[in-house]
Amino acid sequence: MPVPVLEHSHRPDDIASRLSAKPAASYLRDWIYGGIDGAVTTFAIVAGAVGASLTPKIILVLGVANLLADGFSMAAANYSGSKSEDEAYARLLAIEEKHISLAPEGEREEIRQIFSAKGYEGDDLDDLVRLVTSNRATWLETMMQAEYGLTSSTRSPFRAACATFAAFVFCGSLPLLPFVFGFTSSAFYTTVLTAFAFFLIGSIKSRWSTKGWLHSGAETMGIGLSAAAIAFLAGYLLRGISI
């Protein structure tokens, strides 16, 4: 019977080394969000334009304009959203610091009720309240997590925005490559490349998921191509409208 492989060592020295290091900030969600949206929106534009029988040159112009404008818009929105989360955390942290300074007994009662709701009682509850409130940093961290459901963030809003923009441009450029090189049956190659982009994003995402790479890739590809099919159908149905 094979011996299970653990993800990390539990030797005391290894544990101390691992816990002493700051957790690495993850920008995976920003990359996935930007990559999927870039592939979906660009392919949707291409599919709609093909369905409307527009020329390859116009399709390419529309696609590039979308890559730059929508990619920057998403990056800016992600930056603003991430920065707002940090500012909201700082504001609530300042409130808790003020309350601990001005009404410590009330804040101790909040800690008591927090752990009482978790099933602690009697001497164990008293000991927990005493220990948590004896360290101001631990007290504040406990209040932020239990009362607001928030933890301090190590993510950089700028890096999050860059990850979104880079993934958007990279994945969103794939549907345009056949038109750049003037391939015949560009719509077919665009579909294949976009499906590959969706599958690649899903497969990479599976590394941080319980799903297998094949299942995750197929799922992401199905979602993305569904959006593209809607865009193509809309463009096809509206192709006869004169503007």
Secondary structure in CASP SS format (residue, H / E / C, confidence):
PFRMAT SS
TARGET T0000
AUTHOR 0000-0000-0000
METHOD secondary structure of the structure
MODEL  1
M C 1.00
P C 1.00
V C 1.00
P C 1.00
V C 1.00
L C 1.00
E C 1.00
H C 1.00
S C 1.00
H C 1.00
R C 1.00
P H 1.00
D H 1.00
D H 1.00
I H 1.00
A H 1.00
S H 1.00
R H 1.00
L H 1.00
S H 1.00
A C 1.00
K C 1.00
P C 1.00
A C 1.00
A C 1.00
S C 1.00
Y C 1.00
L H 1.00
R H 1.00
D H 1.00
W H 1.00
I H 1.00
Y H 1.00
G H 1.00
G H 1.00
I H 1.00
D H 1.00
G H 1.00
A H 1.00
V H 1.00
T H 1.00
T H 1.00
F H 1.00
A H 1.00
I H 1.00
V H 1.00
A H 1.00
G H 1.00
A H 1.00
V H 1.00
G H 1.00
A C 1.00
S C 1.00
L C 1.00
T C 1.00
P H 1.00
K H 1.00
I H 1.00
I H 1.00
L H 1.00
V H 1.00
L H 1.00
G H 1.00
V H 1.00
A H 1.00
N H 1.00
L H 1.00
L H 1.00
A H 1.00
D H 1.00
G H 1.00
F H 1.00
S H 1.00
M H 1.00
A H 1.00
A H 1.00
A H 1.00
N H 1.00
Y H 1.00
S H 1.00
G H 1.00
S H 1.00
K H 1.00
S H 1.00
E H 1.00
D H 1.00
E H 1.00
A H 1.00
Y H 1.00
A H 1.00
R H 1.00
L H 1.00
L H 1.00
A H 1.00
I H 1.00
E H 1.00
E H 1.00
K H 1.00
H H 1.00
I H 1.00
S H 1.00
L H 1.00
A C 1.00
P H 1.00
E H 1.00
G H 1.00
E H 1.00
R H 1.00
E H 1.00
E H 1.00
I H 1.00
R H 1.00
Q H 1.00
I H 1.00
F H 1.00
S H 1.00
A H 1.00
K C 1.00
G C 1.00
Y C 1.00
E C 1.00
G H 1.00
D H 1.00
D H 1.00
L H 1.00
D H 1.00
D H 1.00
L H 1.00
V H 1.00
R H 1.00
L H 1.00
V H 1.00
T H 1.00
S C 1.00
N C 1.00
R H 1.00
A H 1.00
T H 1.00
W H 1.00
L H 1.00
E H 1.00
T H 1.00
M H 1.00
M H 1.00
Q H 1.00
A H 1.00
E H 1.00
Y H 1.00
G C 1.00
L C 1.00
T C 1.00
S C 1.00
S C 1.00
T C 1.00
R C 1.00
S C 1.00
P H 1.00
F H 1.00
R H 1.00
A H 1.00
A H 1.00
C H 1.00
A H 1.00
T H 1.00
F H 1.00
A H 1.00
A H 1.00
F H 1.00
V H 1.00
F H 1.00
C H 1.00
G H 1.00
S H 1.00
L H 1.00
P H 1.00
L H 1.00
L H 1.00
P H 1.00
F H 1.00
V H 1.00
F C 1.00
G C 1.00
F C 1.00
T C 1.00
S C 1.00
S H 1.00
A H 1.00
F H 1.00
Y H 1.00
T H 1.00
T H 1.00
V H 1.00
L H 1.00
T H 1.00
A H 1.00
F H 1.00
A H 1.00
F H 1.00
F H 1.00
L H 1.00
I H 1.00
G H 1.00
S H 1.00
I H 1.00
K H 1.00
S H 1.00
R H 1.00
W H 1.00
S C 1.00
T C 1.00
K C 1.00
G C 1.00
W H 1.00
L H 1.00
H H 1.00
S H 1.00
G H 1.00
A H 1.00
E H 1.00
T H 1.00
M H 1.00
G H 1.00
I H 1.00
G H 1.00
L H 1.00
S H 1.00
A H 1.00
A H 1.00
A H 1.00
I H 1.00
A H 1.00
F H 1.00
L H 1.00
A H 1.00
G H 1.00
Y H 1.00
L H 1.00
L C 1.00
R C 1.00
G C 1.00
I C 1.00
S C 1.00
I C 1.00
END
